[in-house]
Amino acid sequence: MSKFFVLLSASFFFFCQCSNSQNGAKKVSLSANEFSVKLTAMPEAQLIDVRTPKEYELGHLQNALNIDWNGSEFETQVSKLDKAKPVFVYCLSGGRSSSAASKLLSIGFKLVYEMEGGIMKWRAQNLAEVHNSLLSKSSEITRVEYDSILNSDKLVLVDFYADWCGPCKKMKPYLEEIAKDMAEKVLVIRINADGNQALCKELKIDGLPVLMLYKDKVLFWTNTGYLSKEAVLAQIKLLNK
């Protein structure tokens, strides 16, 4: 009886696998370097940047079409593409591209490549990127300016964020509260990652949000990803002893 059950389970698994292969639709997640190599090897593929137009203008992959995942015309615009050809998708840090890739499969695209970690990882690997030639670099924070910010008798909490980053938006209110309520002890600095790409590369920031806590210009603690106010306050308390 047990042997029959095992055989039946194996047969069912094989049937499911065959059904999936017959469907033919597949989503493949690739690292930034793998994404670059695969994209170069498949010049016929379609490349979609699913970030906002503003993000796209600040830097994007060559030949990428900008189709905003959060825009009202996303499905209409992607439906104009060739569903039989491979399509590559990326965003800022991977969240929107993952959702977009699943959507593409659901409406009939056969092969979708998704970049893990988004263009943040791409930039961290110093891979080629196209920039709008009209963008001014004068507003960017240089490393010298950044170091001068850290030259404070208070603790310095630096928050690297982006306007379209979900976790960044959730953390913004409590970071503003910390800046106000603990002004005598902590200096809170928020730096827009998209407007300071060179600085992010130098500091090896390849995800968002990123918090860095300094004391006497020495980095004592860092965190990538969402974190509660209580967890941040705990780190501040440790350094204030």
C-alpha positions in Angstrom: 0.0 0.0 0.0 2.8 2.4 1.0 4.7 1.6 -2.3 1.5 2.3 -4.2 1.1 5.7 -2.5 4.7 6.6 -3.2 4.3 5.7 -6.8 1.1 7.6 -7.1 2.7 10.7 -5.5 5.6 10.5 -7.9 3.2 10.1 -10.8 1.3 13.2 -9.7 4.5 15.2 -9.3 5.6 14.2 -12.8 2.2 15.2 -14.2 2.4 18.6 -12.5 5.9 19.1 -13.9 4.8 18.2 -17.4 1.8 20.5 -17.1 4.1 23.4 -16.2 6.5 22.6 -19.0 3.6 22.4 -21.5 2.4 25.8 -20.4 5.9 27.0 -21.3 5.7 30.2 -19.2 8.8 30.8 -17.0 10.1 33.5 -14.8 13.9 33.5 -14.1 15.5 35.6 -11.4 19.1 36.7 -12.1 21.8 38.6 -10.3 22.8 41.9 -11.8 25.9 40.4 -13.5 23.9 37.4 -14.8 21.2 39.8 -16.0 23.8 41.8 -17.9 25.4 38.7 -19.5 22.0 37.2 -20.5 20.8 40.5 -21.9 23.9 40.9 -24.0 23.5 37.3 -25.3 19.9 37.9 -26.3 19.8 41.1 -28.4 16.3 40.3 -29.6 14.9 40.5 -26.1 12.7 43.3 -24.8 13.9 45.3 -21.8 11.5 47.0 -19.5 12.2 49.5 -16.7 9.1 49.5 -14.5 10.1 52.5 -12.3 8.5 55.9 -12.5 9.5 58.3 -15.4 11.4 60.4 -12.8 13.5 57.5 -11.7 14.1 56.5 -15.3 15.5 60.0 -16.1 18.0 59.7 -13.3 19.6 56.7 -14.9 18.5 53.5 -16.7 19.8 50.6 -18.7 20.5 51.2 -22.4 17.5 50.5 -24.7 15.2 50.0 -21.8 11.5 50.9 -22.3 10.0 52.8 -19.4 6.6 51.3 -18.5 5.7 52.4 -14.9 4.4 49.4 -12.9 2.3 51.7 -10.8 1.0 53.6 -13.8 -2.6 53.2 -15.0 -1.5 52.1 -18.5 0.9 49.3 -17.6 -1.0 46.4 -19.0 -2.1 48.3 -22.1 1.5 49.3 -22.8 3.1 45.9 -22.2 0.4 44.2 -24.3 1.9 46.0 -27.4 5.1 44.0 -26.9 5.8 40.6 -28.5 4.7 38.0 -26.0 6.7 35.3 -27.8 10.0 37.0 -27.3 12.0 37.0 -24.0 11.4 40.1 -21.8 13.8 41.5 -19.1 12.4 43.4 -16.2 14.0 45.6 -13.5 13.1 48.3 -11.0 14.9 50.1 -8.2 15.4 47.2 -5.7 13.4 44.3 -7.0 9.9 44.7 -5.5 8.0 46.2 -8.4 9.9 44.1 -11.0 8.9 40.9 -9.2 5.2 41.9 -9.3 5.5 43.1 -12.9 7.2 39.8 -14.0 4.3 37.8 -12.5 1.8 40.0 -14.3 3.6 39.5 -17.6 3.4 35.7 -17.2 -0.3 35.9 -16.4 -1.1 37.8 -19.6 0.7 35.5 -21.9 4.5 36.3 -22.0 6.5 33.1 -22.2 9.9 33.9 -20.8 10.6 36.7 -18.2 13.9 37.5 -16.7 13.9 39.5 -13.5 16.8 41.3 -12.0 17.3 40.5 -8.3 17.9 43.7 -6.2 17.1 46.0 -9.1 19.3 48.8 -10.4 20.7 49.3 -7.0 22.6 46.0 -7.4 23.4 46.9 -11.0 25.0 50.2 -9.9 26.9 48.5 -7.1 28.6 46.3 -9.7 29.5 49.4 -11.8 27.6 48.1 -14.8 26.9 50.4 -17.7 24.0 52.9 -17.3 22.5 55.7 -19.4 22.1 59.1 -17.8 20.1 62.1 -19.0 22.8 64.5 -20.3 20.7 67.5 -19.0 20.8 66.4 -15.4 22.9 68.6 -13.1 25.4 66.9 -10.8 25.9 70.0 -8.7 23.3 69.0 -6.2 25.0 65.7 -5.4 26.8 65.3 -2.1 30.5 64.6 -2.5 32.4 62.3 -0.2 34.1 65.3 1.3 30.8 66.9 2.1 29.5 63.6 3.5 32.4 63.3 5.8 32.0 66.9 7.0 28.4 66.1 7.9 29.7 63.3 10.2 32.0 65.8 12.0 29.5 66.4 14.8 29.6 66.1 18.6 26.2 64.4 18.3 25.4 60.9 17.0 24.8 61.1 13.3 22.0 58.8 11.9 22.1 58.8 8.1 19.1 57.5 6.1 19.6 56.6 2.4 16.2 56.5 0.9 14.2 56.9 -2.4 10.8 58.6 -2.8 9.3 55.5 -4.4 10.7 53.0 -1.8 7.8 51.6 0.3 9.8 50.8 3.4 11.5 54.2 3.2 8.1 55.9 3.2 7.1 53.9 6.3 10.3 54.9 8.2 10.2 58.6 7.3 7.7 59.7 9.9 9.5 58.1 12.9 12.9 59.3 11.6 11.5 62.8 11.6 10.2 62.2 15.1 13.7 61.1 16.3 15.2 64.2 14.6 12.8 66.5 16.5 12.6 64.7 19.9 16.3 63.8 20.2 17.8 66.9 18.5 20.2 67.5 21.4 21.7 64.0 21.0 21.2 62.9 17.4 21.6 64.5 14.0 19.4 62.8 11.4 20.4 63.2 7.8 18.2 61.8 5.0 20.0 61.4 1.6 18.1 60.6 -1.6 19.9 57.6 -3.2 18.8 58.4 -6.7 20.2 61.9 -6.5 23.5 60.7 -5.0 24.4 57.6 -7.1 28.2 58.2 -6.9 28.1 58.5 -3.1 26.0 55.3 -2.9 28.6 53.5 -5.0 31.5 54.7 -2.9 29.7 53.6 0.3 28.7 50.3 -1.3 25.0 50.9 -0.8 23.1 48.4 -3.0 19.7 48.3 -1.3 17.2 50.6 0.3 16.5 51.9 2.9 19.9 52.0 4.5 20.6 53.4 8.0 24.1 54.2 9.2 24.8 55.3 12.7 28.0 57.2 13.4 29.7 58.4 16.6 32.8 60.6 16.4 32.8 60.0 12.6 33.1 56.2 13.2 30.5 53.9 11.7 29.2 51.8 14.6 26.0 50.3 13.1 24.3 49.9 9.8 21.1 48.2 8.6 19.5 47.5 5.2 15.8 47.2 4.9 12.8 48.1 7.0 13.4 48.5 10.7 11.0 49.6 13.5 11.5 52.8 15.5 12.1 50.8 18.6 15.0 48.9 17.0 16.6 52.1 15.8 16.2 53.7 19.3 17.8 50.7 20.9 20.9 51.3 18.7 21.0 54.9 19.6 20.6 54.1 23.3 23.6 51.8 23.1 25.9 54.5 21.7 24.6 57.1 24.1 25.8 55.3 27.2 
